[in-house]
Amino acid sequence: GAGVSQSPSNKVTEKGKDVELRCDPISGHTALYWYRQSLGQGLEFLIYFQGNSAPDKSGLPSDRFSAERTGGSVSTLTIQRTQQEDSAVYLCASSWDGSQPQHFGDGTRLSIL
Amino acid sequence: DQQVKQNSPSLSVQEGRISILNCDYTNSMFDYFLWYKKYPAEGPTFLISISSIKDKNEDGRFTVFLNKSAKHLSLHIVPSQPGDSAVYFCAASAHGDYKLSFGAGTTVTVRA
């Protein structure tokens, strides 16, 4: 069956540009999460969507980061005016109704030049 | 402030032997623990979990042990196989909290 799908798999961009990362969760999963993994680090929580509830944005590192989820399915993470410290692997996960375990996509490797 | 710690960044084990991965946590509110396995260029894959009401959970070659008083858990892989070579992440969540807190991972290499 289809797992969590993320695109693009790799993104290289210049400092100062905006980027959009996409996540398509497992069908039927109402909960969607974004994490990022910097080199040599564990996964860092960014944002959580559950159904029609207001998202938990408490993990977003700055106001340059935003995310939306349209129609309760696909989500887009946007990073404006990218900085070199934004370079990381951005991982999306989904689960049934906020329960565990979360199922992860293969991530987007973002490199800021 | 890292609430989940994996103090061994790497582990090398011979094929057929036991792999033991350790994880410590500081948040006493954590009551659900998970292990994920990650291959290069792939996302983490759920391996096994344990609730705080248990002290052991077994699934095939994988067993997770939980010591609540020590705030410590471990993952045992017996016997280790070459396909087990990967990065293993320990993760934890508190009751009613959907967020997972992750350790930095342990890279396991299984030698033939």
Backbone of each chain as ProteinMPNN parsed JSONL, in Angstrom:
{"seq_chain_A": "GAGVSQSPSNKVTEKGKDVELRCDPISGHTALYWYRQSLGQGLEFLIYFQGNSAPDKSGLPSDRFSAERTGGSVSTLTIQRTQQEDSAVYLCASSWDGSQPQHFGDGTRLSIL", "coords_chain_A": {"N_chain_A": [[0.815, -1.193, 0.0], [0.295, 2.376, -0.324], [2.646, 4.532, 1.11], [3.708, 7.303, 3.183], [4.253, 10.062, 1.179], [6.759, 12.181, -0.045], [7.84, 15.212, -1.573], [10.054, 17.592, -3.156], [12.578, 14.946, -3.392], [15.12, 15.791, -3.086], [16.478, 19.047, -2.663], [18.14, 21.81, -3.774], [19.091, 25.05, -3.161], [19.578, 28.613, -3.387], [20.751, 30.748, -0.803], [18.386, 32.836, 0.744], [16.31, 32.409, -0.996], [12.901, 31.239, -1.41], [11.388, 28.159, -0.379], [9.332, 25.303, -1.046], [8.006, 22.47, 0.42], [6.546, 19.305, 0.003], [4.031, 17.101, 1.306], [2.351, 14.055, 1.237], [0.113, 12.345, 2.988], [-0.517, 9.021, 4.434], [-3.391, 7.468, 3.198], [-6.4, 8.196, 4.828], [-5.246, 8.722, 7.276], [-5.512, 11.001, 9.851], [-3.861, 12.614, 11.265], [-0.971, 14.626, 10.898], [2.47, 15.267, 10.713], [5.366, 17.336, 10.866], [8.859, 17.066, 10.876], [12.325, 17.851, 11.413], [15.644, 16.881, 10.585], [18.738, 17.617, 11.464], [22.23, 17.445, 10.592], [23.701, 14.71, 12.188], [21.987, 14.834, 14.307], [19.015, 14.115, 16.286], [15.53, 13.716, 15.389], [13.655, 16.654, 15.082], [10.777, 18.098, 16.265], [8.422, 19.967, 14.36], [5.775, 20.877, 13.467], [2.258, 20.129, 13.838], [-0.669, 18.685, 12.567], [-4.074, 18.0, 13.042], [-6.878, 16.67, 11.895], [-9.5, 18.967, 11.597], [-8.669, 20.702, 13.478], [-6.933, 23.513, 15.011], [-3.57, 23.895, 14.014], [-0.647, 22.709, 15.778], [1.918, 24.72, 16.179], [4.177, 24.922, 17.604], [6.795, 24.022, 17.377], [8.037, 25.273, 15.265], [10.904, 26.931, 14.101], [11.284, 29.633, 13.462], [9.646, 32.659, 12.26], [9.907, 32.477, 9.585], [9.195, 30.079, 8.77], [6.423, 28.19, 7.73], [3.366, 26.323, 7.503], [0.819, 24.517, 5.823], [-2.229, 22.698, 5.53], [-4.206, 21.327, 3.246], [-7.577, 20.564, 2.731], [-7.502, 18.539, 4.585], [-5.609, 16.689, 3.876], [-3.053, 16.662, 1.878], [-0.013, 18.326, 2.721], [1.906, 21.338, 2.891], [5.072, 22.559, 3.54], [6.564, 25.606, 4.017], [9.435, 27.519, 3.588], [10.66, 30.631, 4.009], [12.939, 33.017, 2.631], [15.433, 31.547, 2.835], [18.043, 30.288, 4.957], [21.443, 29.279, 5.613], [21.526, 27.624, 7.835], [19.158, 26.326, 7.67], [19.507, 24.089, 6.253], [18.901, 20.71, 6.076], [17.344, 17.468, 6.646], [14.027, 17.199, 5.924], [11.317, 15.767, 7.346], [8.227, 14.139, 6.989], [5.401, 12.832, 8.669], [2.65, 10.596, 9.31], [-0.332, 9.582, 11.065], [-2.92, 7.526, 12.557], [-5.37, 9.47, 13.772], [-3.757, 10.933, 15.616], [-2.553, 9.065, 17.184], [-0.001, 6.665, 18.158], [1.979, 4.236, 16.267], [3.842, 6.781, 14.478], [4.099, 7.144, 10.989], [6.619, 7.452, 8.665], [7.665, 9.48, 5.852], [10.151, 9.446, 3.185], [11.533, 11.766, 3.301], [12.756, 15.133, 2.569], [15.727, 16.269, 1.369], [17.236, 19.146, 2.076], [19.325, 21.6, 0.844], [21.088, 24.495, 1.39], [22.747, 26.878, -0.348]], "CA_chain_A": [[0.0, 0.0, 0.0], [1.05, 3.618, -0.425], [3.071, 5.114, 2.365], [3.793, 8.753, 3.151], [5.022, 10.481, 0.018], [7.281, 13.535, 0.06], [8.53, 15.712, -2.76], [11.01, 16.738, -3.874], [13.439, 14.159, -2.512], [16.283, 16.652, -2.858], [16.299, 20.422, -3.108], [19.286, 22.684, -3.567], [18.683, 26.404, -3.489], [20.458, 29.671, -2.902], [20.353, 31.498, 0.39], [17.475, 33.942, 0.488], [15.168, 31.968, -1.791], [11.832, 30.525, -0.715], [11.207, 26.773, -0.819], [8.104, 24.611, -0.636], [8.153, 21.025, 0.534], [5.208, 18.732, -0.025], [3.821, 15.811, 1.963], [1.077, 13.392, 0.994], [0.088, 11.317, 4.039], [-1.211, 7.772, 4.169], [-4.823, 7.695, 3.067], [-7.173, 7.907, 6.024], [-4.574, 9.245, 8.464], [-5.964, 12.364, 10.095], [-2.783, 13.375, 11.904], [0.195, 14.834, 10.045], [3.547, 15.899, 11.471], [6.624, 17.675, 10.197], [10.065, 17.062, 11.687], [13.53, 18.004, 10.624], [16.817, 16.239, 11.139], [20.004, 18.221, 11.082], [23.323, 16.47, 10.546], [24.143, 14.157, 13.453], [21.011, 15.089, 15.364], [17.754, 13.395, 16.209], [14.449, 14.432, 14.726], [13.141, 17.799, 15.838], [9.375, 18.368, 15.923], [8.149, 21.301, 13.82], [4.362, 21.263, 13.439], [1.334, 18.998, 13.886], [-2.032, 18.912, 12.121], [-5.003, 16.918, 13.369], [-8.215, 16.944, 11.397], [-9.821, 20.373, 11.371], [-8.224, 21.508, 14.621], [-5.828, 24.438, 14.753], [-2.3, 23.171, 14.103], [0.332, 23.018, 16.819], [3.081, 25.256, 15.48], [5.128, 25.272, 18.658], [8.156, 23.624, 17.042], [8.607, 26.046, 14.149], [12.035, 27.665, 14.672], [11.195, 31.079, 13.24], [8.459, 33.03, 11.467], [10.146, 32.21, 8.171], [8.627, 28.747, 8.53], [4.972, 28.071, 7.828], [2.857, 25.095, 6.891], [-0.618, 24.411, 5.702], [-2.741, 21.385, 5.13], [-5.425, 21.601, 2.496], [-8.546, 19.48, 2.617], [-7.205, 17.478, 5.527], [-4.751, 15.662, 3.295], [-1.71, 17.102, 1.516], [0.527, 19.453, 3.473], [3.055, 22.024, 2.326], [5.92, 23.316, 4.461], [7.222, 26.682, 3.279], [10.505, 28.243, 4.273], [10.935, 31.872, 3.281], [14.269, 33.652, 2.83], [16.204, 30.458, 3.426], [19.371, 30.523, 5.515], [22.258, 28.065, 5.553], [21.187, 26.75, 8.957], [17.936, 25.584, 7.346], [19.91, 22.846, 5.584], [18.539, 19.554, 6.905], [16.353, 16.592, 6.033], [12.696, 17.504, 6.441], [10.544, 14.53, 7.334], [6.797, 14.21, 7.248], [4.842, 11.585, 9.179], [1.208, 10.624, 9.544], [-0.826, 8.507, 11.926], [-4.35, 7.513, 12.8], [-5.985, 10.214, 14.859], [-2.806, 11.403, 16.606], [-2.005, 7.969, 17.992], [1.297, 6.132, 17.721], [3.186, 4.926, 15.834], [3.831, 7.646, 13.317], [4.718, 6.526, 9.818], [7.386, 8.52, 8.039], [8.096, 9.47, 4.469], [11.596, 9.363, 3.012], [12.117, 13.069, 3.575], [13.334, 16.019, 1.561], [17.04, 16.769, 1.778], [17.33, 20.547, 1.664], [20.673, 22.164, 0.941], [21.1, 25.931, 1.114], [24.115, 27.26, -0.737]], "C_chain_A": [[0.849, 1.243, 0.0], [1.38, 4.127, 0.959], [3.003, 6.617, 2.274], [4.722, 9.151, 2.003], [5.478, 11.922, 0.177], [7.975, 13.931, -1.248], [8.949, 17.163, -2.541], [11.835, 15.909, -2.893], [14.705, 14.952, -2.162], [15.975, 18.048, -3.385], [17.549, 21.21, -2.757], [18.87, 24.075, -4.0], [19.652, 27.405, -2.889], [19.884, 30.322, -1.653], [19.47, 32.673, -0.015], [16.26, 33.572, -0.342], [14.125, 31.316, -0.901], [11.753, 29.097, -1.256], [9.886, 26.23, -0.292], [8.352, 23.119, -0.666], [6.753, 20.435, 0.687], [5.161, 17.375, 0.676], [2.418, 15.31, 1.671], [0.974, 12.232, 1.984], [-0.583, 10.034, 3.578], [-2.715, 8.044, 4.163], [-5.558, 7.288, 4.346], [-6.53, 8.396, 7.311], [-4.982, 10.703, 8.661], [-4.874, 13.242, 10.705], [-1.571, 13.438, 10.984], [1.216, 15.654, 10.805], [4.698, 16.26, 10.531], [7.734, 17.683, 11.251], [11.226, 17.476, 10.787], [14.687, 17.359, 11.372], [18.05, 16.929, 10.581], [21.101, 17.182, 11.22], [23.729, 16.024, 11.944], [23.176, 14.345, 14.603], [19.811, 14.153, 15.234], [16.725, 14.235, 15.493], [13.885, 15.498, 15.658], [11.726, 18.108, 15.352], [9.2, 19.806, 15.432], [6.674, 21.698, 13.999], [3.497, 20.014, 13.34], [-0.044, 19.46, 13.436], [-2.878, 17.712, 12.542], [-6.393, 17.339, 12.92], [-8.404, 18.421, 11.098], [-9.392, 21.281, 12.517], [-7.11, 22.458, 14.212], [-4.512, 23.687, 14.915], [-1.466, 23.618, 15.297], [1.62, 23.433, 16.12], [4.25, 25.498, 16.417], [6.574, 24.93, 18.318], [8.793, 24.421, 15.905], [9.702, 26.974, 14.686], [11.993, 29.175, 14.468], [9.972, 31.374, 12.394], [8.71, 32.906, 9.973], [9.532, 30.866, 7.768], [7.112, 28.813, 8.672], [4.551, 26.779, 7.166], [1.354, 25.183, 6.805], [-0.976, 23.007, 5.266], [-4.103, 21.622, 4.504], [-6.306, 20.363, 2.441], [-8.266, 18.317, 3.532], [-6.297, 16.4, 4.985], [-3.347, 16.212, 3.073], [-1.29, 18.315, 2.334], [1.73, 20.031, 2.743], [3.77, 22.781, 3.435], [6.681, 24.349, 3.641], [8.276, 27.331, 4.152], [10.834, 29.463, 3.419], [12.346, 32.363, 3.602], [15.222, 32.658, 3.492], [17.603, 30.909, 3.868], [20.143, 29.203, 5.497], [21.92, 27.108, 6.684], [19.881, 25.99, 8.74], [18.266, 24.267, 6.644], [19.681, 21.671, 6.52], [17.697, 18.612, 6.053], [15.019, 16.881, 6.709], [11.815, 16.273, 6.239], [9.098, 14.799, 7.69], [6.345, 12.842, 7.751], [3.334, 11.725, 9.293], [0.826, 9.474, 10.452], [-2.339, 8.595, 12.029], [-4.647, 8.411, 14.003], [-5.017, 10.653, 15.946], [-2.207, 10.321, 17.476], [-0.641, 7.552, 17.447], [1.089, 4.728, 17.155], [2.919, 5.885, 14.675], [4.601, 6.944, 12.194], [5.358, 7.633, 8.981], [7.552, 8.334, 6.532], [9.615, 9.437, 4.402], [12.292, 10.713, 3.158], [12.533, 13.848, 2.342], [14.653, 16.521, 2.107], [17.215, 18.161, 1.206], [18.739, 21.06, 1.895], [20.623, 23.622, 0.515], [22.537, 26.356, 0.831], [24.456, 28.672, -0.28]], "O_chain_A": [[2.04, 1.164, 0.304], [0.537, 4.157, 1.855], [2.329, 7.162, 1.4], [5.834, 8.636, 1.881], [4.672, 12.794, 0.5], [8.599, 13.112, -1.923], [8.274, 17.894, -1.817], [11.79, 16.152, -1.687], [15.275, 14.795, -1.083], [15.307, 18.213, -4.406], [17.962, 21.269, -1.599], [18.349, 24.252, -5.101], [20.44, 27.081, -2.0], [18.667, 30.421, -1.49], [19.755, 33.397, -0.969], [15.288, 34.325, -0.394], [14.419, 30.894, 0.217], [12.015, 28.853, -2.433], [9.394, 26.642, 0.759], [8.847, 22.575, -1.654], [5.9, 20.976, 1.391], [6.123, 16.608, 0.643], [1.433, 16.03, 1.831], [1.679, 11.234, 1.832], [-1.142, 9.964, 2.484], [-3.234, 8.761, 5.018], [-5.365, 6.192, 4.872], [-7.201, 8.478, 8.34], [-4.824, 11.533, 7.765], [-4.961, 14.469, 10.664], [-1.19, 12.442, 10.369], [0.865, 16.63, 11.469], [4.958, 15.575, 9.542], [7.579, 18.221, 12.347], [11.118, 17.453, 9.561], [14.712, 17.298, 12.601], [18.359, 16.835, 9.394], [20.923, 16.16, 11.884], [24.064, 16.853, 12.791], [23.508, 14.047, 15.75], [19.622, 13.492, 14.213], [17.019, 15.343, 15.043], [13.672, 15.269, 16.849], [11.51, 18.35, 14.165], [9.754, 20.742, 16.008], [6.369, 22.724, 14.607], [3.929, 18.979, 12.831], [-0.529, 20.503, 13.873], [-2.456, 16.562, 12.416], [-7.002, 18.245, 13.49], [-7.578, 19.046, 10.432], [-9.705, 22.472, 12.533], [-6.432, 22.248, 13.206], [-4.358, 22.918, 15.863], [-1.57, 24.754, 15.759], [2.323, 22.603, 15.542], [5.202, 26.197, 16.067], [7.492, 25.494, 18.914], [9.978, 24.248, 15.622], [9.458, 27.727, 15.629], [12.609, 29.917, 15.233], [9.334, 30.462, 11.87], [7.821, 33.197, 9.173], [9.374, 30.566, 6.585], [6.588, 29.412, 9.611], [5.291, 26.209, 6.364], [0.703, 25.842, 7.616], [-0.166, 22.255, 4.725], [-5.036, 22.069, 5.171], [-5.842, 19.262, 2.143], [-8.745, 17.21, 3.285], [-6.211, 15.313, 5.557], [-2.536, 16.22, 3.999], [-2.09, 19.21, 2.606], [2.473, 19.316, 2.07], [3.154, 23.547, 4.176], [7.366, 24.001, 2.679], [8.029, 27.652, 5.315], [11.233, 29.341, 2.261], [12.865, 32.149, 4.698], [15.746, 32.91, 4.577], [18.237, 31.767, 3.255], [19.546, 28.134, 5.379], [22.018, 25.893, 6.508], [19.533, 25.111, 9.529], [17.387, 23.424, 6.465], [20.209, 21.643, 7.632], [17.377, 18.908, 4.902], [14.909, 16.811, 7.933], [11.603, 15.81, 5.118], [8.794, 15.589, 8.584], [6.854, 11.814, 7.306], [2.805, 12.834, 9.364], [1.573, 8.505, 10.591], [-2.954, 9.591, 11.646], [-4.213, 8.127, 15.119], [-5.416, 10.741, 17.107], [-1.443, 10.608, 18.397], [-0.197, 8.036, 16.405], [0.113, 4.073, 17.521], [1.898, 5.797, 13.993], [5.599, 6.259, 12.42], [4.71, 8.622, 8.637], [7.578, 7.218, 6.013], [10.289, 9.404, 5.432], [13.521, 10.781, 3.139], [12.646, 13.311, 1.24], [14.701, 17.126, 3.177], [17.329, 18.333, -0.007], [19.277, 20.966, 2.998], [20.171, 23.944, -0.585], [23.422, 26.205, 1.673], [25.564, 29.149, -0.524]]}, "seq_chain_B": "DQQVKQNSPSLSVQEGRISILNCDYTNSMFDYFLWYKKYPAEGPTFLISISSIKDKNEDGRFTVFLNKSAKHLSLHIVPSQPGDSAVYFCAASAHGDYKLSFGAGTTVTVRA", "coords_chain_B": {"N_chain_B": [[17.095, 21.41, 25.181], [17.749, 18.154, 25.568], [15.611, 15.54, 25.871], [15.598, 12.876, 25.449], [18.088, 10.544, 25.262], [20.665, 9.012, 23.483], [23.46, 7.591, 24.157], [25.467, 6.208, 22.923], [26.941, 6.633, 19.944], [27.561, 4.811, 17.98], [27.673, 1.303, 17.133], [29.222, -1.786, 16.797], [28.816, -5.066, 15.722], [29.145, -8.613, 15.608], [27.839, -10.726, 13.085], [25.092, -12.751, 13.974], [25.447, -12.474, 16.669], [24.353, -10.776, 19.705], [22.827, -7.575, 19.584], [22.82, -4.702, 21.533], [21.111, -1.874, 22.266], [21.01, 1.259, 23.828], [19.025, 3.627, 25.692], [18.249, 6.631, 27.311], [16.067, 8.639, 29.292], [14.735, 11.796, 30.412], [12.349, 12.993, 31.078], [9.781, 12.492, 33.223], [7.158, 12.261, 32.559], [6.898, 10.882, 30.256], [5.363, 8.115, 28.73], [5.209, 6.298, 26.766], [7.088, 4.49, 24.485], [9.216, 4.201, 21.671], [10.975, 2.463, 19.093], [12.755, 3.237, 16.199], [13.958, 2.401, 12.969], [16.406, 3.306, 10.619], [17.392, 3.493, 7.314], [19.958, 4.714, 5.064], [18.993, 7.586, 3.19], [16.338, 6.998, 3.408], [13.134, 7.205, 5.1], [12.538, 7.027, 8.699], [11.597, 3.858, 9.987], [9.058, 2.316, 11.762], [9.738, 0.132, 14.446], [9.41, -1.265, 16.99], [7.512, -0.989, 20.02], [6.803, 0.159, 23.405], [4.711, 0.331, 26.201], [4.424, 2.209, 29.245], [3.282, 0.648, 31.186], [4.272, -1.809, 30.965], [7.226, -3.899, 31.204], [8.634, -5.193, 29.348], [8.713, -5.996, 25.92], [8.261, -8.064, 23.166], [9.113, -8.914, 19.842], [9.567, -11.085, 17.54], [12.872, -11.142, 16.55], [13.439, -8.93, 17.992], [13.519, -7.223, 21.054], [12.284, -5.079, 23.505], [13.209, -3.505, 26.477], [12.095, -1.957, 29.435], [12.997, 0.172, 32.025], [11.599, 1.815, 34.369], [12.183, 3.115, 36.771], [14.839, 3.735, 36.525], [14.697, 5.288, 34.336], [15.265, 4.305, 31.771], [15.696, 2.566, 28.714], [16.106, -0.286, 26.602], [17.062, -1.855, 23.546], [17.126, -5.036, 22.254], [18.601, -7.055, 19.84], [18.427, -10.127, 18.505], [19.184, -13.055, 16.69], [21.765, -10.881, 15.446], [21.678, -9.555, 12.153], [23.033, -8.994, 8.829], [21.317, -7.22, 7.454], [20.367, -5.692, 9.478], [21.99, -3.584, 9.845], [21.98, -0.237, 10.292], [20.647, 3.008, 11.23], [19.443, 3.492, 14.458], [16.764, 4.858, 16.155], [15.631, 6.025, 19.247], [12.542, 6.918, 20.676], [10.091, 8.93, 22.389], [6.945, 9.574, 24.005], [4.591, 11.588, 25.817], [1.667, 10.932, 27.827], [-1.271, 11.581, 26.078], [0.009, 13.387, 24.493], [0.973, 14.084, 21.26], [3.388, 14.554, 20.128], [6.602, 13.324, 19.32], [9.618, 12.807, 21.028], [12.914, 12.559, 20.094], [15.917, 10.571, 20.302], [19.411, 11.006, 19.392], [20.238, 8.947, 17.844], [21.698, 5.715, 17.093], [24.203, 4.214, 15.285], [24.254, 1.137, 13.893], [26.405, -1.447, 12.978], [26.619, -4.464, 11.415], [28.841, -7.021, 11.324], [30.073, -9.378, 9.01]], "CA_chain_B": [[17.226, 20.431, 26.246], [17.435, 16.856, 24.985], [14.935, 14.718, 26.871], [15.869, 11.475, 25.112], [19.51, 10.493, 24.956], [21.314, 7.773, 23.091], [24.835, 8.009, 24.419], [26.413, 5.515, 22.048], [26.647, 6.993, 18.553], [27.752, 3.691, 17.071], [27.814, -0.033, 17.703], [29.623, -2.782, 15.813], [28.557, -6.395, 16.284], [29.327, -9.688, 14.633], [26.622, -11.413, 12.655], [24.699, -13.858, 14.824], [25.537, -12.101, 18.075], [23.315, -9.871, 20.194], [23.039, -6.127, 19.582], [22.094, -4.043, 22.626], [21.096, -0.429, 22.106], [20.516, 1.871, 25.055], [18.363, 4.92, 25.58], [17.867, 7.206, 28.596], [15.18, 9.792, 29.166], [14.698, 12.622, 31.624], [10.988, 13.461, 31.341], [9.031, 11.45, 33.918], [5.825, 12.195, 31.982], [6.898, 9.96, 29.117], [4.776, 6.827, 29.088], [5.168, 5.425, 25.592], [8.427, 4.53, 23.917], [9.267, 3.54, 20.375], [12.243, 2.377, 18.382], [12.669, 3.342, 14.759], [15.156, 1.998, 12.233], [16.51, 4.176, 9.446], [18.434, 3.266, 6.314], [20.326, 5.962, 4.356], [18.097, 8.137, 2.166], [14.963, 6.571, 3.632], [12.58, 7.678, 6.353], [12.528, 6.062, 9.797], [10.565, 2.829, 9.958], [8.7, 1.855, 13.1], [10.243, -1.203, 14.729], [8.778, -1.857, 18.153], [7.193, 0.016, 21.035], [6.454, -0.354, 24.714], [3.996, 1.23, 27.085], [5.035, 2.235, 30.578], [2.68, -0.355, 32.07], [5.006, -3.053, 30.76], [8.674, -3.742, 31.285], [9.246, -5.942, 28.254], [7.878, -6.31, 24.765], [9.059, -8.862, 22.254], [8.56, -9.123, 18.506], [10.566, -11.801, 16.758], [14.26, -10.991, 17.018], [13.551, -7.633, 18.675], [12.92, -7.118, 22.383], [12.549, -3.811, 24.179], [13.103, -3.553, 27.928], [11.904, -0.647, 30.031], [13.247, 0.301, 33.469], [11.047, 3.145, 34.654], [12.857, 3.757, 37.907], [16.111, 4.253, 36.023], [14.402, 6.053, 33.122], [16.172, 3.693, 30.808], [15.192, 1.45, 27.933], [17.094, -0.874, 25.711], [16.578, -2.686, 22.436], [17.972, -6.181, 21.999], [18.389, -7.705, 18.55], [19.073, -11.44, 18.578], [20.581, -12.774, 16.377], [21.964, -9.754, 14.537], [21.843, -9.935, 10.755], [23.594, -7.87, 8.049], [20.255, -6.267, 7.134], [20.084, -4.851, 10.65], [22.889, -2.423, 9.802], [21.129, 0.945, 10.088], [20.613, 3.91, 12.389], [18.286, 3.203, 15.312], [16.344, 5.994, 16.971], [14.724, 5.86, 20.37], [11.604, 8.04, 20.739], [9.185, 8.85, 23.529], [5.862, 10.549, 24.063], [3.853, 11.645, 27.075], [0.253, 10.61, 27.666], [-2.065, 12.652, 25.506], [0.845, 14.253, 23.65], [1.227, 13.425, 19.996], [4.759, 14.797, 19.69], [7.642, 12.394, 19.707], [10.955, 13.326, 21.286], [13.843, 11.562, 19.575], [17.339, 10.588, 20.571], [20.239, 11.349, 18.235], [20.435, 7.756, 17.036], [22.868, 4.85, 17.2], [24.479, 3.522, 14.035], [24.636, -0.261, 14.103], [27.05, -2.126, 11.857], [26.716, -5.9, 11.658], [29.971, -7.552, 10.557], [29.918, -10.774, 8.584]], "C_chain_B": [[16.785, 19.066, 25.713], [16.858, 15.943, 26.052], [15.129, 13.23, 26.628], [17.308, 11.403, 24.631], [19.951, 9.088, 24.58], [22.808, 8.063, 23.128], [25.871, 7.297, 23.57], [26.093, 5.865, 20.596], [26.788, 5.824, 17.594], [27.969, 2.395, 17.838], [28.191, -0.979, 16.573], [29.472, -4.158, 16.439], [28.729, -7.443, 15.192], [27.986, -10.337, 14.323], [26.347, -12.61, 13.56], [24.745, -13.547, 16.306], [24.409, -11.153, 18.438], [23.751, -8.416, 20.034], [22.199, -5.55, 20.723], [22.243, -2.541, 22.457], [20.427, 0.187, 23.328], [19.959, 3.269, 24.812], [17.973, 5.384, 26.99], [16.961, 8.404, 28.364], [15.098, 10.532, 30.486], [13.283, 13.022, 32.021], [10.159, 12.335, 31.963], [7.592, 11.329, 33.402], [5.767, 11.265, 30.767], [6.3, 8.621, 29.537], [4.665, 5.884, 27.893], [6.465, 5.618, 24.842], [8.463, 3.702, 22.638], [10.718, 3.467, 19.904], [11.96, 2.421, 16.889], [14.015, 2.95, 14.172], [15.218, 2.847, 10.967], [17.692, 3.761, 8.582], [18.759, 4.6, 5.641], [19.311, 6.311, 3.281], [16.662, 7.61, 2.284], [14.463, 7.18, 4.939], [12.668, 6.624, 7.437], [11.345, 5.103, 9.668], [10.312, 2.349, 11.374], [9.116, 0.408, 13.292], [9.446, -1.878, 15.845], [8.504, -0.76, 19.167], [6.89, -0.667, 22.365], [5.737, 0.731, 25.502], [4.613, 1.148, 28.474], [4.403, 1.245, 31.556], [3.367, -1.71, 31.936], [6.49, -2.82, 31.002], [9.406, -4.504, 30.181], [8.226, -6.121, 27.139], [8.756, -6.963, 23.713], [8.348, -9.016, 20.92], [9.636, -9.765, 17.647], [11.956, -11.652, 17.35], [14.465, -9.743, 17.876], [12.823, -7.661, 20.017], [13.279, -5.762, 22.961], [12.286, -4.004, 25.669], [12.98, -2.134, 28.463], [12.138, -0.716, 31.535], [12.827, 1.707, 33.87], [11.789, 3.852, 35.773], [14.183, 4.37, 37.472], [15.919, 5.168, 34.82], [15.314, 5.59, 31.989], [15.435, 2.621, 30.025], [16.281, 0.947, 27.009], [16.392, -1.719, 24.653], [17.601, -3.793, 22.22], [17.605, -6.787, 20.65], [19.169, -9.017, 18.573], [18.426, -12.406, 17.582], [20.674, -11.593, 15.407], [22.249, -10.274, 13.12], [22.395, -8.74, 9.967], [22.552, -6.809, 7.7], [19.859, -5.382, 8.291], [20.991, -3.627, 10.702], [22.08, -1.199, 9.383], [21.337, 1.883, 11.267], [19.319, 3.633, 13.154], [18.016, 4.412, 16.199], [15.399, 5.536, 18.066], [13.823, 7.096, 20.399], [10.639, 7.838, 21.894], [8.096, 9.898, 23.417], [5.2, 10.48, 25.432], [2.382, 11.37, 26.8], [-0.507, 11.811, 27.128], [-1.282, 13.606, 24.628], [1.22, 13.486, 22.395], [2.675, 13.569, 19.559], [5.681, 13.706, 20.176], [8.934, 13.169, 19.949], [11.934, 12.214, 20.926], [15.242, 11.711, 20.169], [18.091, 10.855, 19.282], [20.562, 10.15, 17.363], [21.724, 7.022, 17.339], [23.031, 4.108, 15.887], [24.989, 2.122, 14.343], [25.249, -0.814, 12.828], [27.203, -3.594, 12.231], [27.778, -6.46, 10.726], [29.737, -9.019, 10.232], [30.932, -11.68, 9.26]], "O_chain_B": [[15.604, 18.847, 25.441], [17.534, 15.61, 27.025], [14.854, 12.414, 27.508], [17.699, 12.113, 23.705], [19.648, 8.113, 25.268], [23.348, 8.707, 22.228], [27.022, 7.726, 23.499], [25.067, 5.43, 20.073], [26.203, 5.836, 16.511], [28.38, 2.382, 18.999], [27.559, -0.978, 15.517], [29.941, -4.395, 17.553], [28.488, -7.184, 14.012], [27.121, -10.472, 15.189], [27.25, -13.384, 13.873], [24.156, -14.265, 17.114], [23.607, -10.771, 17.585], [24.898, -8.068, 20.312], [21.018, -5.87, 20.86], [23.349, -2.002, 22.498], [19.404, -0.306, 23.802], [20.35, 3.979, 23.886], [17.426, 4.604, 27.769], [17.08, 9.097, 27.354], [15.359, 9.965, 31.548], [13.041, 13.357, 33.18], [9.869, 11.338, 31.302], [6.883, 10.392, 33.77], [4.68, 10.91, 30.312], [6.677, 8.059, 30.565], [4.093, 4.799, 28.002], [6.897, 6.743, 24.589], [7.83, 2.651, 22.536], [11.558, 4.29, 20.267], [11.063, 1.746, 16.383], [15.064, 3.139, 14.788], [14.197, 3.079, 10.319], [18.831, 3.687, 9.045], [17.934, 5.514, 5.645], [18.832, 5.44, 2.554], [15.865, 7.763, 1.358], [15.252, 7.616, 5.777], [12.853, 5.445, 7.136], [10.242, 5.497, 9.288], [11.248, 2.015, 12.101], [8.884, -0.439, 12.429], [8.876, -2.95, 15.643], [9.175, 0.272, 19.177], [6.743, -1.886, 22.444], [6.118, 1.901, 25.465], [5.241, 0.152, 28.833], [4.937, 1.029, 32.644], [3.084, -2.639, 32.692], [6.955, -1.68, 31.005], [10.633, -4.467, 30.09], [7.043, -6.364, 27.382], [9.847, -6.484, 23.406], [7.135, -9.222, 20.869], [10.502, -9.085, 17.098], [12.188, -11.994, 18.509], [15.548, -9.531, 18.421], [11.664, -8.068, 20.103], [14.436, -5.344, 22.914], [11.278, -4.587, 26.069], [13.671, -1.223, 28.006], [11.557, -1.55, 32.23], [13.59, 2.663, 33.732], [11.995, 5.064, 35.716], [14.597, 5.405, 37.994], [16.882, 5.762, 34.335], [16.019, 6.375, 31.354], [14.648, 1.859, 30.587], [17.236, 1.653, 26.684], [15.285, -2.219, 24.854], [18.788, -3.529, 22.026], [16.428, -7.004, 20.359], [20.397, -9.026, 18.65], [17.206, -12.569, 17.623], [19.746, -11.348, 14.636], [22.946, -11.269, 12.92], [22.239, -7.596, 10.395], [22.874, -5.622, 7.654], [19.102, -4.427, 8.117], [20.778, -2.731, 11.519], [21.562, -1.132, 8.268], [22.105, 1.591, 12.183], [18.241, 3.553, 12.566], [18.901, 4.917, 16.891], [14.481, 4.751, 17.826], [14.299, 8.208, 20.169], [10.399, 6.71, 22.325], [8.285, 10.96, 22.824], [5.243, 9.455, 26.113], [1.906, 11.552, 25.679], [-0.398, 12.918, 27.655], [-1.854, 14.543, 24.071], [1.727, 12.366, 22.468], [3.15, 12.804, 18.719], [5.558, 13.222, 21.301], [9.295, 14.063, 19.184], [11.805, 11.08, 21.388], [15.688, 12.811, 20.493], [17.494, 10.924, 18.208], [21.098, 10.305, 16.265], [22.71, 7.613, 17.779], [22.101, 3.446, 15.425], [26.03, 1.953, 14.977], [24.691, -0.67, 11.74], [27.834, -3.929, 13.233], [27.648, -6.392, 9.504], [29.267, -9.794, 11.066], [30.941, -12.886, 9.014]]}, "name": "protein", "num_of_chains": 2, "seq": "GAGVSQSPSNKVTEKGKDVELRCDPISGHTALYWYRQSLGQGLEFLIYFQGNSAPDKSGLPSDRFSAERTGGSVSTLTIQRTQQEDSAVYLCASSWDGSQPQHFGDGTRLSILDQQVKQNSPSLSVQEGRISILNCDYTNSMFDYFLWYKKYPAEGPTFLISISSIKDKNEDGRFTVFLNKSAKHLSLHIVPSQPGDSAVYFCAASAHGDYKLSFGAGTTVTVRA"}
